[in-house]
Amino acid sequence: MGRQPGTRVSIVDVAREAGVSVGTASNVLNKPERVAKNTRRRVEQVIERLGYVPSGPARALRSGQIRTVGAVLLDIRNPFYTQVTRGIEDRLEEDEFMLFVGSSDGKMERETRYLNVLESRGVAGMILSPAGDQSKLLRDIAGRGVPIVLLEASYPDVPASSVLVDNVAGGELAARHLAEIGCEHLLMFNGPNSIPQCHDRAAGALRGWVGAGRSEATFSQVLLTSMDIAGGDDTAAPLFDDLPAKTGLFAVNDLVAIGVQRALRKRGGYNPAAFPLVGYDDIDLTSVLAVPMTTIRQPTYDIGRRAAELLLHRHAHDPIERVTLVPELVVRESTTLNANADRPKNPV
């Protein structure tokens, strides 16, 4: 009798398809040195073709007793994701679920390993902020009955709910603000285009800049070495002497913006009149800096809470839900001084 469509592939299915005993199929996974090379290769090919994922707590999964959710986030060092995680955790706790969190550091290979491990451990569901296009892997995981919720990403061919922040609108707010205070050039410190947030914030910034009457030719981007304070510092430091007058700066997140400020201070001082700067996220640090930072505020805690809510109420055949939240501009001292002032050679 064949396996029912939509059911989870078992080690018995693998053994039957490969023409070996269940013990041999299990040894290929756990003690491969005990299996002849040709047999091992045949079983591995069946595992790949059937999409089998070993599940340690399979009995608990079948009885509905799995109480762990996995989340893979871009960078848990970033305070933005700390608040998102807290929102996820608080909501899960209300239904007595525990949270396992991993950081991809923006690397798809690392992210893929986490996703595979989470599925093999039999988590009740996954929450993911993708480092790139994971649509094939996510289709496979969802097809095996694991509920998925995406953060700030959505794939049309993946049956996963999502919580989105309108990053295009956020980028547009930042660029329009810099244009309105008199900037005539815009430089964006951005991460890889493969990360949805980076792509959308840049697209919004360009739209807002052009919409404010500026030429597309006066908008430029520089790719960061990393999307953190060190990346902002390292990437910004060599640029300032060559920037045209009245250049506004836009960082893809607040940590990068703090790094840009640090690069300016090491150069002799940070004068917002010379380099108006907008960050993104509104982490707690931005309001207590020596020069408090203008930024685009995201509802971080709500992002996590809504994601957990969607996951807890999602079942295999439920319709996909997409929740879109709205960012807002928070104006502080990093852009409130006169951006039309001439830039000194070494701003102080």
C-alpha positions in Angstrom: 0.0 0.0 0.0 1.5 3.4 -1.0 2.1 6.3 1.2 -0.8 8.8 1.4 -0.1 12.2 -0.4 0.9 15.0 2.0 2.0 12.6 4.8 5.5 12.8 6.3 8.1 10.5 4.7 9.3 7.9 7.2 12.5 5.9 7.4 10.3 2.9 6.5 9.4 4.6 3.2 13.1 5.2 2.5 14.0 1.6 3.2 11.2 0.2 1.0 12.0 2.5 -1.9 15.8 1.7 -1.7 15.2 -2.1 -1.3 17.0 -2.3 2.0 16.1 -3.0 5.6 15.0 -0.3 8.0 18.2 -0.9 10.0 20.4 -0.3 6.9 18.5 2.9 6.0 19.0 4.1 9.6 22.7 3.3 9.5 23.2 5.4 6.4 22.1 8.4 8.5 23.7 7.5 11.8 26.5 5.0 11.2 27.4 5.4 7.5 30.7 3.6 7.9 28.8 0.3 8.5 27.1 0.5 5.0 28.7 -0.6 1.7 29.5 2.4 -0.5 27.1 1.5 -3.3 24.2 0.7 -0.9 24.9 4.0 1.0 24.8 6.0 -2.3 21.5 4.3 -3.3 19.8 5.1 0.0 21.1 8.7 0.0 19.6 9.2 -3.5 16.2 7.9 -2.2 16.4 10.2 0.8 17.0 13.2 -1.5 14.3 12.2 -4.0 11.6 11.6 -1.3 12.7 14.6 0.8 13.1 12.6 3.9 14.1 14.5 7.1 15.0 12.4 10.2 12.9 13.3 13.1 14.2 12.5 16.6 11.0 13.4 18.5 8.7 11.8 15.9 6.5 10.1 18.5 5.9 13.5 20.3 5.1 15.1 17.0 2.5 12.5 16.1 0.9 12.9 19.5 0.8 16.7 19.1 3.1 17.3 22.1 5.8 19.3 20.3 5.9 22.6 22.2 9.0 24.2 20.5 9.1 26.8 17.7 12.3 27.6 15.9 13.2 31.1 14.6 16.1 31.9 12.3 16.8 35.6 12.2 19.3 37.7 10.2 21.4 38.9 13.2 20.5 38.4 16.8 23.2 40.9 17.8 21.1 43.6 16.3 18.8 45.1 19.0 16.0 45.2 16.4 15.9 41.4 16.4 16.2 41.4 20.2 12.8 43.2 20.3 11.3 41.0 17.6 12.4 37.9 19.5 10.8 39.2 22.7 7.5 39.7 20.9 7.7 36.1 19.5 8.6 34.7 22.9 6.0 36.5 24.9 3.2 35.4 22.5 4.4 31.8 22.4 4.6 31.6 26.2 0.9 32.4 26.5 0.2 29.1 24.7 3.1 27.3 26.6 5.4 27.1 23.7 9.2 27.4 23.9 11.4 29.3 21.4 14.7 28.2 19.9 16.5 31.1 18.1 19.4 31.0 15.7 21.2 33.8 13.7 22.0 33.3 10.0 24.3 36.4 10.0 22.9 37.1 6.5 24.5 33.9 5.2 22.2 31.5 3.2 24.4 28.5 3.9 24.2 29.0 7.6 20.5 29.7 7.4 19.9 26.5 5.4 21.7 24.4 8.1 19.5 25.9 10.8 16.3 25.2 8.8 17.3 21.6 8.2 18.2 21.1 11.9 15.0 22.6 13.1 12.9 20.4 10.8 14.9 17.3 11.9 14.2 18.1 15.5 10.5 18.2 14.8 9.7 21.8 15.8 6.0 22.8 15.7 6.7 25.6 13.3 9.4 28.0 12.0 9.7 31.8 11.9 12.3 33.1 9.4 13.8 36.4 8.2 15.4 35.2 5.0 19.0 36.0 4.0 18.1 35.3 0.4 15.7 33.4 -1.8 14.9 30.2 0.1 11.7 29.5 -1.8 12.6 25.9 -2.9 13.7 24.8 0.6 10.7 26.5 2.2 8.3 24.9 -0.3 9.8 21.5 0.6 9.5 22.1 4.4 6.0 23.4 4.2 5.0 20.5 1.9 6.0 18.2 4.7 3.5 19.8 7.0 5.7 22.3 8.9 3.9 25.7 9.4 6.2 28.7 8.4 5.9 32.4 9.0 8.2 34.8 7.2 9.4 38.2 8.5 9.7 41.0 6.0 9.6 38.7 3.1 7.0 36.9 1.0 7.3 34.3 -1.8 4.3 33.8 -4.1 5.0 30.1 -4.5 5.6 29.3 -0.8 2.6 28.4 1.4 3.8 30.6 4.3 2.2 33.4 6.1 4.2 36.6 6.6 4.5 39.7 8.6 5.8 42.6 6.5 6.8 46.2 7.3 6.4 48.4 4.3 10.2 48.9 3.7 9.6 50.7 0.4 7.6 53.3 2.3 10.3 53.5 5.0 13.0 54.1 2.4 10.9 56.8 0.8 10.3 58.6 4.1 14.1 58.7 4.7 14.9 60.1 1.3 12.2 62.6 1.2 13.2 63.9 4.6 16.8 64.4 3.4 15.6 66.2 0.3 13.3 68.5 2.3 16.2 69.7 4.6 18.2 70.7 1.5 20.4 67.7 0.6 21.2 67.5 -3.1 23.0 64.2 -3.2 22.0 61.0 -1.3 24.4 58.2 -0.4 22.9 54.9 1.0 24.9 52.5 3.0 23.2 49.2 2.0 23.5 45.4 2.5 23.1 42.7 -0.2 20.3 43.2 -2.7 19.3 39.5 -2.1 18.1 40.5 1.4 14.5 41.7 0.9 14.8 44.6 3.4 17.9 45.9 1.7 16.3 45.8 -1.7 13.0 47.4 -0.7 14.6 50.2 1.4 16.8 51.1 -1.5 13.9 51.0 -3.9 11.9 53.2 -1.6 14.7 55.7 -1.1 15.2 56.1 -4.9 11.5 56.6 -5.4 11.3 59.2 -2.6 14.4 61.0 -3.8 13.1 61.3 -7.4 9.7 62.1 -6.1 11.1 65.0 -4.2 12.5 66.5 -7.4 16.0 65.2 -7.3 17.8 63.5 -10.2 18.3 59.7 -10.1 21.9 60.4 -11.0 22.4 62.1 -7.6 21.4 58.9 -5.7 24.1 56.3 -5.1 24.7 53.2 -2.9 27.7 51.6 -1.3 27.8 48.0 -0.3 28.7 47.3 3.3 31.3 44.9 4.6 28.8 43.9 7.2 25.4 45.3 8.4 26.6 46.3 11.9 28.6 49.1 13.6 31.9 47.9 12.3 30.6 47.6 8.8 29.3 51.2 8.9 32.6 52.5 10.2 34.8 50.5 7.8 32.7 51.3 4.7 32.2 55.0 5.5 35.7 56.0 6.6 37.3 56.2 3.1 34.4 58.1 1.5 34.0 61.5 3.2 36.7 63.5 1.5 35.3 62.7 -1.9 31.6 63.3 -1.3 30.0 66.3 -3.0 28.6 69.2 -0.9 25.1 68.8 0.6 25.2 65.0 0.6 22.6 63.3 2.9 23.4 59.8 4.3 20.9 57.0 4.7 21.9 53.7 6.5 20.0 50.5 6.0 19.8 50.0 9.8 20.7 51.9 12.9 23.8 49.9 13.8 25.3 50.9 10.4 24.3 54.5 11.0 26.1 54.4 14.4 29.2 53.1 12.6 29.0 55.9 10.1 28.9 58.4 13.0 31.9 56.7 14.6 33.9 57.0 11.4 33.1 60.8 11.3 34.2 61.2 14.9 37.5 59.5 14.3 38.0 61.9 11.5 37.7 65.0 13.7 34.1 65.3 14.8 30.5 64.7 13.7 28.7 67.7 12.4 25.1 66.9 11.3 25.0 70.1 9.3 27.7 68.7 7.0 26.5 65.1 7.0 22.8 64.7 7.7 22.2 61.1 8.6 19.1 58.9 8.8 19.1 55.3 10.2 16.4 52.6 10.2 14.7 50.6 13.0 14.7 53.1 16.0 16.6 50.8 18.4 16.9 52.2 21.9 20.5 53.5 21.4 19.5 56.0 18.7 17.8 58.4 21.2 20.7 58.5 23.6 23.7 59.1 21.3 25.8 62.2 21.7 23.9 63.3 18.5 20.5 61.6 18.7 19.7 60.0 15.4 16.8 60.6 13.0 15.6 57.1 12.0 12.7 55.1 10.5 10.8 53.5 13.4 9.6 49.9 13.0 7.0 48.3 15.4 9.6 45.7 16.4 7.8 44.0 19.3 4.6 43.9 17.3 6.4 42.3 14.3 7.4 39.3 16.5 4.1 39.1 18.4 2.1 39.0 15.2 4.4 36.4 13.6 3.9 34.1 16.6 0.2 34.7 16.5 0.0 33.7 12.8 2.1 30.6 13.5 0.1 29.4 16.4 -3.1 29.6 14.4 -1.8 28.2 11.1 -2.6 24.7 10.0 -1.5 22.9 6.9 -4.4 23.8 4.6 -5.3 27.3 6.1 -5.2 30.2 3.7 -2.1 32.3 3.6 -2.2 35.4 5.7 -0.1 38.5 5.1 0.1 41.3 7.7 1.7 44.6 6.7 2.8 47.1 9.3 3.6 50.7 8.7 7.0 52.5 9.6 7.3 56.1 10.6 9.9 58.8 10.5 11.4 60.0 13.9 13.3 63.2 13.5 16.2 63.9 15.9 19.3 66.1 15.9 21.2 64.1 13.2 19.1 65.9 10.6 17.7 68.9 12.3 20.7 71.2 11.8 21.1 73.3 8.7 21.9 70.9 5.9 22.7 73.8 3.5 25.8 74.7 5.5 29.0 74.4 3.7 30.9 71.3 4.8 34.3 72.0 6.4 37.2 69.8 5.3 37.3 68.2 8.7 33.8 68.7 10.3 33.7 69.4 14.0 
